[in-house]
C-alpha cells in the first residue's frame, strides 16, 4: 500500500473520515486497528469494486480519465471537454472530483491528482478501451511481429516489440494505416471503437501479409490494427481505439442524469390513493395472520410455502398470487409470521403480531414498510422457476437475493427525485438507474426494478405511480415521520353496519378491528371493495355459537352495531340455529352423545348414516360410540345436527380453535436503508484514531507504554475509567485473562455497567467486554 496514500488519509479530518465511512461502510466492518489497516482495506479489489459500483456515469468517467492520463485538474478538464460541451462542466467536474476524494478513490491536491492504489487496476479496461498494443501482441512470436513491421514500417534499429510500441505510440502512424484499409475494414474497426473492444473470428492466429489479405479482418490483422488474443478472439489495441475516437474517451457523456418522463397526476389524489392502498395492505396482513392462526399452512420440507397453500391464501385475501406472496414475505420480514407449531413445522403468527395489532394503523404500516425497504429477498420471484426448472416458493430461502435491497433503494430514490405529481415510466427509471450505476449491469436490475414499482403500489408507498408524501417521509426521515404524514389521510374506522333482509351486512367503510374480527367470525365475506358485504348463514352463525356466544349475545351485538333494526329473517336464523345448537352433547367414551330429549337420540339411532359410528344406547339420554369425539361431531353435523363438545365435567367446550402462535424470531440484522448510524461511524473513527496513535507510538518506541503493568486500587481504577469515558480518552490497563495471565491492553472505554467495561481494544482491533474485577490497574497513555 502506498505510504503517500496512508499519510494522506492520516491528514484527513475526523469529519472527512466519517464521510468516507458513510460512503463506504464496508471499510469499518469490522473496525480496523489503525489508519494503516484502513488504507490497506480501502485498496483491496473487493472494496474498490463496491466503491466504483456506487459511482454515476460522469464521476466514473472522471476516474477513468485519470486512470488513462493522471495530472492536474486543469488537464483533466481539457481532456473531458473533448467529450462534453456544457457551461457547467467546471462545477460538475469539481463535484465529481470531491466525491472521488471523499470516497478515497482519488488523493492529492488539484494540482497533482492521483488515483488511490488499486483503482487503476480495478478500472481495467477504462472507458471501454482495449489493452495497450504490447499487451495485445504479448504472446505473438517475435518473427510474427517482425513480419507485420516489415509491411507497415521501414526497417530500423531495435527489438521488434520496441519498434512496434514506438510505431503505435504515434497517432500519425495509426492514421496512415487507417487510410490504407478498405471501407468494410474501417466499418469493422468503428464497431469496436466504443466498446466492447474485443470480438470473435475463426482462426484468429492466422499469419497473413498485407499483400495476401483477402478479407477486411485480414487487412486489419496484417497491419496490426487488430491483434489475436486467442484462437478465436481478437482485440483492438488501446492506441488504435483512441485514434478512432478522435481523442475523446467517452461518447454521449453528460454531467446531469437523464430526465424522468411519465404521466403528470394530482399529488393530493396520489397521496389519498396511496393512503387507501396502505390501509388495505395493513388489513391484508392482519387477515393473513388471522387466517394462519386458525388454519396454519405447513412448512415445506425444503422450506417455504406450498403452491396450493399460496393459492388458498390468495383466494381468502382476495388478492393475486404475487400480491399474496409479497404480503406473506413482508409479514415474515417484520417478524409477524414465523415457522413453528408441529414437528414438521407450520407458518404461524408470532407473539409480536399481537403487539403489532394493538398499534394504530399508521404505526402498523410504518413497521411493514420499513421491513420491506430493507428486505434482502425478492418476493416477485415467487412462482417462477430457477435454472433447474424448480418452482421458487414464497418464504423459501432461495428467494434471497443480495441485489434486491440495493435495487429497491435505488429505484425508490429515483422516484423521490421526480417532480411532485409525476408518475415516471419504467423505461425512464431504468435509464436513470443505468446512469447512476453504469457498472451494475444485468437483466436482474430491470426485473427487480419492475418488482419494486409493483410492490410500492401494493404497499401504498406510491399511489397512481407517484411517490406519496408519506412514502417520501419514509425514505427521507424514517417510519415515525411517515406514520405521522399518513395518519391524516387514513379513513376513519366505523363501528356500524347496515343489516339487510337478505341476510347480508354491508360495512360502509373500514370496520374497527374488534368489530371486523367478530363479524368475520359470525358471517362470511361475500365481496370487498368500497363497502364490504358479509353474509350470514347457518354455518357462520353456528361458528359464532361454537365460539361461546349465546343467541341473545349475538343479537344484542348485532343491534348495537347496526344502523338499522335487526331484520326479522336474521333474527329467525339466529334463533333457529340456537334452538338446535347444543341439544346433542358429545363427550369421551371413546365418545358419547348426551341429549335431554330421548326422541332426538331415537332419530339419530334410526338414521342409516350413523351405522359407521357404531352407536350403542347406554341410557334414555346417552348413546356411546367407539369413534373419536372429533369424528363423531363432524359426522353428526354432516347428518344435519348441531352438536357441541362437552368436557368431563359436563360443561360445554368452545370448539373454535384458539389462535396459535409461533415464537418470535430474533430481530433481523439488516443494513439500514439510510446507511450506517452516524453515532456508530463517529465511534469507529475515534477508535481508528486511537488505535493509530497507539500503533505509531509503538512503532516509534518499539514497545508498549513504558514500565510494568499498571496497578492501582479498585476504586481509583473505576474512577479513572469513568473519567476516560467522559473525556473520550484512551487508557492503558493491566488485565488478568481467564487463565490468570497478566496482559496489557490499550483501550478506548465506551460504557461501564453490571460489573463490566465495554471498550474498543486497540491491541485486538475489536470491541470487547472486560470484567472489572480482573483489571489490575489503569494508567494514562501519553
Phi, psi and omega in degrees: 000137182298128177294327179296321179293319179297317179293326177296317176299319181295330181280350180289148178286166178299322179297320179292322177293324176295321177296322176299314181293325178292324181278337179224072187297338180294344181288340180247022179235098355284174181292126179292156185288331184199179183289332173299319177293322177296317179296318180296317180293324181295337182262006179287149182303320182293317180293320178294321178299317178297318181295316180293329178294339181273354184277143174282173187298319182289314180296323176296322178297323177297315179296320179294323178295320177293327178294326181275326182212080179296151181166192182289166181299325181297317178292325178296321179295321179295319181293317179289331180298340177286338182258350185212142177233107179202146180287344182264014184298318182299315180294317180294320180294318178299318178294320180294317179296320180294323178294318178297323179290320178299322181275006179059035173263342177227142176222165182100166179284170180297336180280348181208067181287137177222143174288148178294156179305133177092343184291319180301316179293324180291333181273352185292125000273135181283144174057024179074011180279156178280179178288161176302159187299325179293326177289325179295318184259020183301321185262010174280142178295147178305327180294323180292321178293319179298322180295320178294317180298323181298331182271338189242354182212152177291157179299150180199170180283164175103165179291152183304317183293321179296317179294324180296313180295322179294321180298312183278352174284346179258113180304330181297321179296321180294319179297324178297317180294323178295329179288344182271344186271163181282161178304317177299324178292321177294322178297323178295321177293320180298330178293330182267348190299315184261012174091150358291151187271009180232160180207178182241131175220148178289145176052054185293335184271014180300147176265122184219142177255160182303317183291338184260359184297128183249349184219164178303320181295320180293327175301317182287320179295321182294331182261002180076010177284341169230147177229143179283127176250000179192181180295331181226027181224143178229158179224149177270119179302146183302320182297323178290319180298320180295323178292318178297329179276001178058041176085353179272139178269335184224150179248139179055045181273134180221138178281354180245146181290158178295146183289155175268133175236158182170207184257131177274131180228165176288125184296322179297319178295319179297320179296317181292322178296316179296322179295320177297320178291324177297317178297315179296324180292319177300317179295324178296318177297319179295317179296321179298315181294321178294319179296314183286342177288336180257315180242077186286126175286152180282157175271129179299155181301325178268004182098159176097184184248131181296152181300318181294324178291324177294319178298316180296319179294317179298320179293318180294325181273353182059048181231155169298158184298322181295324179290322177296319178297318178296318178299315179295319181296318181289321176299321178292318180295328180279358179081015180271342181227140179206165177279132180191205175084234188289180181299316181286341177097140176222154175273112185232152170297154179259173176297333179295337179297321181296321177290321179297319183295334181280349181282161173293160186302317183295325177291322177296318180295318181301321179294318180292316182295321178295322177295323178293321182302319185259011182292118181268040178226164180241088181301332181295343180279349181299131182095344177277182182239148179274188183294342177262015178063032175258142181291135175268113184273151173299147180065010179276144179303335182291350178279356179289128177224123183295331183276349187298311183294321181292316179296321179298315181297316181294320180296316180293326176296324176296317179296323178295325182284349180289158177297144177305133179089357181266129173259095186296145176286156179299322181297317181290327176295316179295322178296320178295318179296323178296328178283321184286330179221074184295336180281344179273099182244175177117155182292338182295328180297317178296319181294314180292328177296316178296320176301316182298314180298320181291316182289325178298324177290320179297316185285333182100015172288325175240158175224125184059029180084359182259137175296124183280166179295318179287331174293319177296320178294323179298318184282326185270329187238314182142176188286334178295314178293325178295318178297322179295321179287330182281327189308313182292343184267348184283145177292146179285128177296145179248153178241030179229144174231163178254108179277135183238161186291343180272023177065031175242159174230131181253122175268112186286002179188189178293130181278157172298157186302313183293317179294320179298319179293319181292319181292326176294336177281317187272348182214166179254138178289124181263323178202153177242170180149214176300326175230135180268133181253125177250144178239130176272142178212172180300313178298321182291320178295319178297326178299318178292321178293321177299331182281001174108002180271148175265168179297321180295318179294321180296313180291324179295319179294320177298317181295323182292327185254011180258135176282350179232162176299151179294122182298149181299318179302323180290322177298317178296318181299312181296316181295319181295315179295321182292324180297321181274342184286124175086001177295323173264137179235131185248127177236207184246121174241297073300310173211157177220162175243130177237135181211134179288346180253102182302333182295325179293319178295324175300320180296319180294315181295329182280347182284126181298332182291347180272000183302317183293343181280347178054061183277148177217128184280126179260331181202170181305330183247011183224132174232133181258157179218152178271356178276169179286163181297319181296317179295320180296318179297313181298319181294317179296322177294323177294334178276357176103006179266172180231069182284162171233157178279150182232139179279177179295336179271002180087008179274150178288132179262135174285117189267353177290136183297135173293152178293122181266154184226146172263162178291136180294131179288161176294156180303141180291138173270103183232156172281128182301149180297326183267014179087183182295153179293135181302325180295321179294318180296316180299317178295321179296318180293322176298320179294320179296317178299315180296316179296324180292319179297317179294321180298316180291325179296318179293321179295325181287320182264343181074018182200176175281177178312142186297155173094176180287171179302141180299141175222130181203157178302155184299318181296320179293322179295317180294319178297320179295321178292319178298320178293321178295323177295317180295319184274345183071031183258167179266155178225161176247125183236155166261139187218135177265122180281184185295340177266002180084008179278135180281130179231164181246133181227144171249120189236157164243098185297143179240320186203147179225119180198151175059030179080011181229150175250125174260125185206158172276121182266105182295328182287340178248353180057045180200165177270129183226164172252134182241131176289127184297327183288348178265355179279119183279334181178167183227138177220157178286153173260117182284000000 
